[in-house]
Every structure is written in C-alpha cells, then in structure tokens.
Amino acid sequence: DIDHLNPRVQKELVEWLNWLRTDVGFDGWRFDFAKGYSADVAKIYVDRSEPSFAVAEIWTSLAYGGDGKPNLNQDPHRQELVNWVNKVGGSGPATTFDFTTKGILNVAVEGELWRLRGTDGKAPGMIGWWPAKAVTFVDNHDTGSTQHMWPFPSDRVMQGYAYILTHPGTPCIFYDHFFDWGLKEEIDRLVSIRTRHGIHSESKLQIMEADADLYLAEIDGKVIVKLGPRYDVRHLIPEGFKVAAHGNDYAVW
C-alpha cells in the first residue's frame, strides 16, 4: 500500500522514474492496476518524468446480459478508458490497454463476429473512439499464461492477432504466444504486413461485413482482413488484392 497523495511518496517515485529513464534507459511506463489510484496522480508521474510512452492497466468488468455474454453496447466501459487518458493528458504520451476490445473479441471469435461492428458502424472497443490512445492485445500475463483469469479461446488466438495487427490502435504481442506457442512465424507475417503497408494507430477502418461467421474489414484501402469460417468471399474482395497471409479461419489480403 502506497499513499500516492503523500508529497514525499510522489517526490521519491518521480526521482526513481527519472533515474530509470536517464540512467538505465527505459523510455516508457506501464501503470499497473491504474484504477487503484486517481488519474490525477498518474498525471503527476507522467508530467514530471516525461516518458515517450505510458500505458495504463484499467481492468474493469464489461456489462453482461442475462445470457452471460457481453452486451452489444459497451460505451460506459470504453468511456472509462477515454476518461483516464483525458485526465492524464490526451495530447501527451498516455494510453490505456483496450480491455473493451479484448472482452468483445474473446466472444466474437466464437461464432458471433457480428459483435465486431458497433451500433455506430465502427469498431466496438476503444479503437472505435480513440484508436491513437488504445493499446490492443489478445492476452497478457493476467488474462492468459499461468493465471488464466480471462483467456482468449486457445484455438482461435491467431484470429485475435489477425484482428489487432491489421487494425488501428497500438497492438501488443504476448510473450507466451510468440515464444512458447509456436506462433512466431504466423505473427511475424502479420507484423510484416502491417509494417510494409504503413498501418498505424490511427489508420482508417472500413467494416465491410460483420455476420456470425464472417468479419471483413479494409484498412487504409491497402489491407483487407477476414475472420471466420465462411470460405467463399472472393466476390467481396476488390480486384487487385492478393492473399498475403492465412491460417485457421483468418486471411489477409
């Protein structure tokens, strides 16, 4: 337990952060359990240590219906993420992990891909509102790995990466998936597509289809991604696009 309102605590933590940045060489911070202290306090640490990047873990529950599945509208959930960034400083380096996208994607790949188009026609997570400040991920050390608190469906993990590595936001790759699951080559291929075509955190997303068995989206007019088991989508792919990556129920043109 740390009293973040104590001036001495703030002073010593800022000194430590600056030491990590100037002497050790770290240039970004991850704020663990950021809902445990106010955004005003996080702003002090960001403003006084001047990292090039900062990301907050604000893990709160989605809104669920009587069927035990997430409601289609998760606006209050992603609004909480947006509020944190605004309070810390929207023009600065502050971002948050996009837990809204994580939660919706967990369920969507299980035959409910219609969930990936919100009521406004945009992505339903934080990337639909403020992608420049959203750090997307499939799993992390809490949700997956040995803790297994909110794991992505293990047989559909690459669908998750096909989504986050082609979409706006700042995608984050989980160590376990890359090094321990034998997915390095597949993930590398998606990363190279993102890099080669200059897909970035604020890329333009156009959702073409979002049905139970098919999600199809175009990004920046350069990349098209398909999720789901529906096989014949050739009539939906514009002329000139060629398959660049594919795997279990996903493809990228």
N, C-alpha and C positions, 0 to 999 in steps of 0.2 A: 504494500500500500504506500503510495507516494502522494503527498499533498501538493498538487500542482499549482495551488494558489499561493503557496509559500514563496516569497521573493527569493529566498536563498536556494530553494529547490530549482526554481526557474533559472537563476543565475548559473548554478553549477551544471545543470543539464545543457544549457546553451554553450557553456565553456567546453563541455565534453563533446558536443556535436561539432563545434568548430575545430576541436583537436582532431576528431575523426576525419573531417573534411580537408584540413590544411596539412596535417602531419601524416595521416595514414593513407589518405587518397580516396575515401568514399565521397561520392558526389550526390547521393540521394538517400532519402529516408523512407522506411516503411513504418507507419504508425499502427502498432498492434492494439487491438481492442479499443479503437478510437472512440467508440460510443461510451467508454468508461470515463472520459473527461471531455470538457467542452471544446468546441471548435475554436473558441477564443484563446484557449491555452495553446492549442496546436498552432494557431496563427503566430503566437509569440515565438515558438521554437522555429517555425519556418522563416519568419521575418528576420530573426536575429542570427540565424545560421546560414541563410541564403543557399540552400541546396539547388541543384539544377532540376531535381525531380523529387516529388514526395507523393506517396500513395497511402491512403488510409484504409484500414480494415473496419468497415462498419457493417457487421453481420447481424441483421435483424430478420425476423420471420416474415415471409410473404403472407399475403392474405389468402386463406384457403376456403373453399366451398364445402358443402356437406358431403361431397364425394371424396374429400381428402386431397383434392388436386388444386393447384393454384387457380385463383380467379383470373379471368381474362384481363381485367383491369388491375394493374399493379402500380398505378400512378403514385399513391402515397409512399410506397416503398422506394421508388426511384427518386421521388421528391426529397426524401431524407438524404440521399446521397448528394443530390444537387445542392441542398441547403448547406451541407458541410463544406463543400467546395466554395460556395459563395461567401460563407463566413470567414474561411481561411484566406480567401483572396482568389477570385476567379481569373484574374489576369496574371497570377503567379504560377508557381510550379505544382500546386496542389491538385491531386487527382484522387479518385476512390476506386476500389475494386468494384466491378459491376456485378454485385450479387444478384441483382434483379435478372439480368440476362442469364446468369448461371442457373438460377432456380427454374426459369421458364424453359431453358434449353434442356435441362435434365428430363423434363416431362415430354417436351415436344418430340424428341427423337424416338419416343416410344409409341409411334403411330399417331401423334397429334401435332403434326408440323404446322397446322393452321395457327397454332399459338404464336408463331414467329412473325405474324403480321398483326400489329396492334390495331385498335379501333380507328386510329388516325392514318392507317396505311403505312406507318413507319415501323421500325424495329421496336419491340415492346419493352426492351430494357433501357438502361441509362444511355446506351448508344443511340437510341431513338430521339433523345432530347439534347444531350450534350456529349457527343462522342469524343471530343478532344480531351475530356476530363474523365473518361471511362477506361479503366484497365480491365479488359476481359480475360476470362480464364475458364478452364474446363474443370480442374480440380486443384486443390492445394494441400498442404500438409495436414490441415484440419479436416477438410471435407473428404479427402481420399486417404491414401497411404495407410499407415497402421491405425490411425484414429477412426477413419471410415465414418465420419459423422454425417456426411451428406454426399455420398459418392455419385459420380456420373455413371450411367449404365456402362459396365465394363466392356460390353461387346459393341458399343457404339461411340467409343471415345474419339475415333477418327472423324466421325460426323461432327463432333464438337469442334475439333481443330479445323475442319474444312470451313466451318462457320466463322470462328473468331479470326482465323488467319486470312480470310478474304474480306472481312467486314471492317467498317470504321471502328474506332477505338484503338487502344494500345494493347495488343494481345500478349498474354503471359503464358509461357510454356512450363508445364510442371516437370520437375526433375525426374520423378519416377517414370512418367510416361516416356520421356526422351531417352533415358539411360537404362531403365530396368525392364520396360515392357516390350522392347524390340520394335519400337515405332519410330526410331530415329530417321530412317530413310524416308518414310512417308511424310513425317513432319517437316523434314528438310526440304522436300519437294514443294510443299505448300509455302514454306517460308521464301523459297527462291522465286516462286510465282508472285508473291506479294512484293518482294523487293524489285524484281525485274519490271513490274508494271507500275511501280511507284504508289501502291496502295498505302494510304496513311490514315491517321486517326480521324481526319475529317473528310474522308472520301465520300462521294455521293452514292447512296444506296437506292436502288430501284427494285422493289419486290415485285417479281413478275407473276408468281403463283405461290399460294400458301394453302394447300389442302392437307388432308390427313396423311397421305402417303407421298406428298411431293412439296418441297420448298425449292423455289428457283428465284435467284436474285442476280442482278447485274450491278457491278461496282465500277464506277467511273467510266462506264462504257468500254472497259478493257477486259474485265474478267466476269465470267458467269459461273455461279456455283449451284450445284443441285444436291439436295439431301433427300433421302427417302428411297423406298424400294421400287417406285414406278420407273420402269425401264425405258420406254419409248417416249422421249421428249424431243426428238430431233426436229419436229415441226415448230417447237418453241425457241430453238436456238437460231439466232440470226446468222446469215451467211457470212463466212469468213472466220468464224470461231472454230478452233480445233481443240480436242481434248488434250489437256496438259497434265492432268493427274486424276486418278480414280482409285477407288477402294470399295470397301463394304458399304453399300448404299450411299455413296457420295461420288461426285465427279466435278471437275473444274475445267472450264474451257477458257 
